[in-house]
Amino acid sequence: MTTPIPAAGRRLPLVLRNTAFGRVWLGQVLTQAAVRMFQVGVSWWLVAYAVSGGNGLASGLFMAVSTLPAVALAPFVARAVARFAHRSLLRAASGTGAVAATALAVWAYTSGLPLPAAYAATLALATCQAFFDPCLTTSVPELVDDEDIEAATGFELSTQSLASLGGALLGALIVDRAGVAGLAVGCAAAYVSAAALIATVRFRTPDTGADGGAGESERRTLRQVLAGLPYVRRILISFTAANLFTTAVFVVIPLYTKSVLHGGGGTVALLEASLGAGTLVGSFTGARVPGRPTVVGAACLGAMAVALGVPGLVGERPVIAGCLAVAGWSVGVIGVRFVALFQRLVPAGDKPAFFAVMQAVLGATFPVASLLFGLLGDHLSVQTLCLIQAAGLVPAACALALLREPAPEPPAAAGSPRVMEAVGGGR
């Protein structure tokens, strides 16, 4: 008689095995979907309904405001996550988001919504999310067992694309059918649900380790870390330059939909879904793409340059949808390959400072790109903007291709095998 092995061979997904993590994760999905839905919906509302002249600048300024909190508040968020109980911080962030969205819904239903109110609302929601996401990532060890940490982290990162995709699909469609008031109601419902889910979860007391917090004073600043990693520093510079042109796509999509495709919210949803689906596929397949990271990264930037440039020459709906899918796939592959590379190259003690500030440095281009391309959109055709995006990626791709990789590190300096497995670096 054989012994059945379903427990080892066919384990349930972590979110079903660990209901505490599952509920907090679902709260994150709801909040991420809500904030993305709001950004896409209001951006389309500005271009299609609210602003008759200068809608490029209005949309660009809106997207800049939407991305500003994650960059500007990074040091304050890090201190808050370290100081306050994570459950309380997550509940406060989602509760504040619910209040902001509810207030906007009431305002929009009772009277005409002024533009400053929409900007203030997106600033509030983006600020809530700037606290929520890093707090959840930090609190994973308080929710799952040690052997499930890698699975929880990988699950959390892969589902961010799903939440963003769902929110992007709904945003413009809801605005076309129910206006900003309906959009705000949906966001409020998502944040209330998230707060209720988190309130039902009990977090474990974090284990500070034998040395307590003593190691905190020994951590180096990002400048000190990068001083000893010139290869990593050059990669970050290349991607920071590339982000100035890639992130402009969120301003270009609504402008392109209105002026070239003459479509509505359904077209915006299609284009956003193409970009999001491509990113999701790239995040799952990136570890399987052969080649050295810099070669793969340069090739992906080159593919993005072509994909973003073609709509500047051919203004057909299937063409731009396919091109955005290719661009999204390239973004997903780059993310997987280079996170794995940084996990291997950055010393373990420097990783908290490195990854926190890395996100802020790369994210700093978002508001700049949004404002720049929004302003240009009022003076140049949107197809010209597509060509500018494509041309701007070529130098970054060349710089990445010309980088020489450093000599292999001794085994003792390599990253944690478990972390490498989680990001696909060991394949």
Steps between C-alpha positions, in 0.01 A plus 500: 500500500647833391494814711326796335717806455263786418625705796853516358427494129181705475500757777234767501609852402641700790204740511271201564731319744568814704174692535666788688737569213218437251278767655776761517607416146141540380495839671806599301343381175190711573697815587736468203211439261314799646785747465582382147132515403482854632813612315392359165140615541574858600774532238244402235240734656741793472578431134150407382264704718643754741761699306446642152837666448834393643377153586848359452640714780197430719542123458878518541473707817245255637729201440791692652299566815399132508861381506649770721424358849689172446811702413476799733389307808741204470716595806196583714325177398808297594506656848127448549519134398787448744328682788129408494319166523453376146139396545410847630686671215334284234157558652559875526617522138199312363259685730635838393465398136136407565431839658664691213313303232168532683541876536573530129196289411269718711648816349466371144137389555382821666671757277735541208846369577776763470837390364690575825277249683600222258869584544465510879323163500766326294768650725320357804452154348857483371628600845299220661643250253853631558464384862297185435723315251840519676334434835345178369829389346680562829234318703513174301709324775224590748242319289668186367742235622867531412483233228218691327666844490634460146166366375313787666732761351480347153123471526468862609717633219336295224148600602577873497478485122162327523361772728636774276357328193155466655494861615618630163228301322222647714611863538407655165195276456351614832562867418317463167199343673487650850739795500758581766237455771452135406875457481543640851228272636683198362827615655336564837346151499841345426674689782223426752520131413878504539479666842241244613717210383808629679304559821428126518867397488732461798866570419779315675760683706801549272823323592778758516772238525781461747652835428176693529523823309873540533560426138302805397786737580740292290294532182653721238332770293418437135789724393742290703353179360518615137853632544616140519267379224575704186337236280172524689523880503527513119202267463289723723600808300402326177160398628434838659557660160282238331217552749473862395365375167326173592281640778365767266280227351241563774456856370517398134227230516200729571630767260551241226155353560327834455702665223607203283263211567197722578391242754345502845554337835485152349800579281696634796418179688620290204832682478559495876411130505748428220779674691408332830460153351837528328665602827339208681619249241849652507519469878422128476728423204790738565710243688485269197637752250860395423798732505691725735283758681654801325458339157141405577432846642644675195298276268182568697558877490556470125176304464319766703642774278355327193171420675449859619613647167277302263175669620663827400489379140194271493187621678296181518340358815633140463848632424535714811340230717756246378786747540399578859489128576859467373608804701336361814666161450838673474437687825410175678811320376727789599351509850553129563852480360640808667343445842668159493829660395488757779417229752826329403723808481386714794631382842229369730548774760460772237186364334238682715649843422575408140154374401312772687694785344522324161122518472505870589777576247328316216160635601629859501472500120123436510385853589764655275398285203130564563542877508740510205295284265174654615632844411639377169164340424343846480749614234591186305291222352469190718660290225805724522509426873513129417803558279669707772448215745657255256799722427562565870537129576773437243790664695400317819492167313844566349648600836369181657631283216851646535528428874759241597402267776728478808696189586294235684477546877639228732232256620493654848399839358222369285137570584280265699410192293144514628463862390654417160249221452215733588592752229611247242867588527616144546364377168 
